[in-house]
Amino acid sequence: MAGRTLSRDPFSVIVTGVGGQGNVTASRLIASMLVAKGYVVTVGETFGASQRGGSVMSHVRISACHTYSPQVPKCRADVVVSLEPTETIRVLASYGHPETRCVVNDRPVYPVRVIAGEVEYPGIEEIDRTIAGLCRAHVMIGATSEALRLGNPVLQNVIMIGALQATGLVPFTRADFEGLVSAEMAPATAELNLEAFDAGVRLAEQAMGGKAW
């Protein structure tokens, strides 16, 4: 397991979003890369009304040598990767602690009650301030916008994986991701996923502004 190592053991990551955003796939890609590097990884998922855009949360627990429960204990998430901004707040309220770090996609997915005009969705500035008050550090990027630029909104989850790699919080590299997609995808699809990964790295590095986490 050369290169980066875990800052704690187990190291707990929650990937969250709403149904259809691909966060379950993202968590499994992260887990696959880490297993290939020799880590012991358990993954657990909780689903709301996922077919109607409900909350979907994946727990990824990483250890150098032990098998842990797939469910992250309350107030024990080390990193939250969120494909929907308000889902970040929801997860931090239950699983966050003062040292939690977050990687957040800035594109809202409006719940039915918001679309119906029954409740108001908070502004992105308010969401940003709330997240900042609930964790040690966070980076917010336009993953959906970048995925649309690349021609496929589904790529937002891969962009978020690239952004996570850029933070240095989880011990996988671009080479690990390249090896995974090259083995499992057709060449053209693998190349597009690598482009999305690199876009996520770039966006996160720009947002962090050279600051160490």
C-alpha positions as CSV (number, residue, x, y, z in Angstrom):
1,M,0.0,0.0,0.0
2,A,2.5,2.5,-1.2
3,G,1.8,6.2,-1.2
4,R,-0.8,7.9,0.9
5,T,-2.0,6.2,4.1
6,L,-5.1,6.5,6.2
7,S,-5.1,9.3,8.8
8,R,-7.2,7.0,11.1
9,D,-8.3,3.4,11.1
10,P,-11.1,2.9,10.2
11,F,-11.5,5.8,7.9
12,S,-15.1,6.5,7.2
13,V,-16.5,8.1,4.0
14,I,-20.1,8.8,3.2
15,V,-21.2,9.4,-0.4
16,T,-24.6,11.0,-0.5
17,G,-27.0,12.3,-3.1
18,V,-30.5,11.6,-4.4
19,G,-31.8,8.8,-6.6
20,G,-30.3,8.8,-10.0
21,Q,-27.1,10.8,-9.3
22,G,-24.8,7.8,-9.3
23,N,-23.5,8.0,-5.8
24,V,-23.8,4.2,-5.2
25,T,-21.6,3.7,-8.3
26,A,-19.2,6.2,-7.0
27,S,-18.9,4.5,-3.6
28,R,-18.3,1.1,-5.3
29,L,-15.6,2.6,-7.6
30,I,-13.8,4.1,-4.6
31,A,-14.1,0.8,-2.7
32,S,-12.8,-1.2,-5.7
33,M,-9.7,1.0,-6.0
34,L,-8.9,0.7,-2.3
35,V,-9.4,-3.1,-2.3
36,A,-7.0,-3.4,-5.2
37,K,-4.4,-1.5,-3.1
38,G,-4.8,-4.0,-0.3
39,Y,-7.2,-2.2,2.1
40,V,-10.1,-3.9,3.8
41,V,-13.2,-2.1,2.7
42,T,-16.9,-2.5,3.7
43,V,-19.7,-0.7,1.9
44,G,-23.3,-0.2,3.1
45,E,-26.1,1.7,1.6
46,T,-29.3,3.3,2.8
47,F,-32.1,4.3,0.4
48,G,-35.0,6.7,0.7
49,A,-37.5,7.0,-2.0
50,S,-34.7,6.7,-4.5
51,Q,-36.9,6.2,-7.6
52,R,-38.5,9.6,-6.8
53,G,-35.4,11.5,-6.1
54,G,-35.1,10.5,-2.5
55,S,-32.0,10.5,-0.4
56,V,-29.4,7.8,-1.1
57,M,-26.4,7.4,1.2
58,S,-23.5,5.0,0.8
59,H,-21.1,4.2,3.7
60,V,-17.5,3.3,2.9
61,R,-15.3,2.1,5.8
62,I,-11.6,1.6,5.1
63,S,-9.1,-0.2,7.2
64,A,-5.5,-1.4,6.7
65,C,-6.3,-4.8,8.2
66,H,-9.7,-5.1,10.0
67,T,-13.2,-5.6,8.8
68,Y,-15.7,-3.1,10.3
69,S,-19.4,-2.8,10.2
70,P,-20.6,-1.2,6.9
71,Q,-22.6,1.4,8.8
72,V,-20.7,4.5,9.9
73,P,-21.5,5.3,13.5
74,K,-23.2,8.5,14.3
75,C,-20.8,11.5,14.4
76,R,-18.0,9.5,13.0
77,A,-17.8,10.3,9.2
78,D,-14.3,11.5,8.2
79,V,-15.3,12.6,4.8
80,V,-18.7,13.4,3.1
81,V,-18.9,13.4,-0.7
82,S,-22.2,14.9,-1.7
83,L,-23.7,15.1,-5.1
84,E,-26.5,17.4,-3.8
85,P,-25.8,20.4,-1.6
86,T,-28.6,20.1,1.0
87,E,-27.9,16.4,1.4
88,T,-24.5,17.5,2.8
89,I,-26.2,19.2,5.6
90,R,-28.5,16.3,6.3
91,V,-25.6,13.9,6.5
92,L,-23.5,16.3,8.7
93,A,-26.3,16.7,11.1
94,S,-26.2,13.0,11.9
95,Y,-22.7,11.8,11.0
96,G,-20.5,14.8,11.1
97,H,-18.1,16.0,13.8
98,P,-15.7,19.0,14.0
99,E,-13.0,17.3,12.0
100,T,-15.2,16.1,9.1
101,R,-14.2,17.3,5.6
102,C,-16.7,17.6,2.7
103,V,-16.6,17.6,-1.1
104,V,-19.8,19.1,-2.4
105,N,-21.5,19.4,-5.8
106,D,-23.1,22.8,-6.1
107,R,-26.1,21.8,-8.3
108,P,-29.4,21.5,-6.4
109,V,-31.9,18.7,-7.1
110,Y,-35.3,20.2,-6.0
111,P,-37.6,18.0,-3.9
112,V,-41.2,17.7,-5.0
113,R,-42.4,20.0,-2.2
114,V,-40.1,22.8,-3.5
115,I,-41.3,22.2,-7.1
116,A,-44.9,22.4,-5.8
117,G,-44.1,25.7,-4.1
118,E,-44.8,24.4,-0.6
119,V,-41.4,25.1,0.8
120,E,-38.4,27.2,-0.4
121,Y,-35.0,25.8,-1.3
122,P,-32.2,27.7,0.4
123,G,-29.8,29.8,-1.6
124,I,-26.4,28.3,-2.4
125,E,-24.7,31.0,-0.3
126,E,-26.8,30.0,2.7
127,I,-26.0,26.3,2.1
128,D,-22.3,27.1,1.9
129,R,-22.3,29.0,5.2
130,T,-24.3,26.2,6.9
131,I,-21.9,23.5,5.7
132,A,-18.9,25.6,6.8
133,G,-20.3,25.8,10.3
134,L,-20.8,22.0,10.6
135,C,-17.4,20.7,9.5
136,R,-13.6,21.4,9.5
137,A,-13.3,22.3,5.8
138,H,-15.3,21.8,2.6
139,V,-14.8,22.4,-1.1
140,M,-17.8,23.1,-3.4
141,I,-17.5,22.5,-7.1
142,G,-19.7,22.5,-10.2
143,A,-19.6,18.8,-11.0
144,T,-23.0,18.7,-12.8
145,S,-22.1,21.7,-14.9
146,E,-18.8,20.1,-15.9
147,A,-20.5,16.8,-16.6
148,L,-22.9,18.6,-19.0
149,R,-20.0,20.2,-20.7
150,L,-18.5,16.8,-21.2
151,G,-21.8,15.7,-22.7
152,N,-23.1,13.3,-20.1
153,P,-24.6,14.4,-16.7
154,V,-24.0,10.9,-15.3
155,L,-20.3,11.8,-15.2
156,Q,-20.9,14.0,-12.2
157,N,-20.1,11.1,-9.9
158,V,-16.8,10.5,-11.5
159,I,-16.0,14.2,-11.3
160,M,-16.7,14.0,-7.6
161,I,-14.3,11.0,-7.3
162,G,-11.6,13.1,-9.0
163,A,-12.3,16.0,-6.6
164,L,-12.0,13.6,-3.6
165,Q,-8.6,12.4,-4.9
166,A,-7.4,16.0,-5.2
167,T,-8.0,16.5,-1.5
168,G,-5.5,13.8,-0.5
169,L,-7.9,12.5,2.1
170,V,-8.4,9.0,0.7
171,P,-5.4,6.9,-0.5
172,F,-6.1,6.3,-4.2
173,T,-4.5,7.9,-7.2
174,R,-5.3,8.7,-10.8
175,A,-3.3,5.6,-11.8
176,D,-5.6,3.5,-9.6
177,F,-8.7,5.0,-11.3
178,E,-7.2,4.5,-14.8
179,G,-6.4,0.9,-14.0
180,L,-9.9,0.3,-12.8
181,V,-11.8,1.9,-15.8
182,S,-9.3,0.4,-18.3
183,A,-10.1,-3.1,-17.0
184,E,-13.8,-2.7,-16.8
185,M,-14.8,-0.3,-19.6
186,A,-14.5,0.0,-23.4
187,P,-11.6,2.3,-24.4
188,A,-13.8,5.2,-25.5
189,T,-15.8,5.1,-22.3
190,A,-12.7,4.7,-20.1
191,E,-11.2,7.7,-21.8
192,L,-14.3,9.8,-21.1
193,N,-14.3,8.7,-17.5
194,L,-10.6,9.7,-17.2
195,E,-11.4,13.1,-18.6
196,A,-14.2,13.5,-16.0
197,F,-11.8,12.4,-13.2
198,D,-9.2,14.9,-14.3
199,A,-11.9,17.6,-14.4
200,G,-12.8,16.9,-10.8
201,V,-9.2,17.1,-9.8
202,R,-8.8,20.5,-11.5
203,L,-12.0,21.9,-10.1
204,A,-11.2,20.9,-6.5
205,E,-7.6,22.2,-6.8
206,Q,-8.9,25.5,-8.0
207,A,-11.5,25.7,-5.2
208,M,-9.0,24.8,-2.5
209,G,-6.6,27.4,-3.8
210,G,-3.5,25.5,-2.7
211,K,-4.6,25.2,0.9
212,A,-3.8,21.9,2.6
213,W,-6.5,20.0,4.2
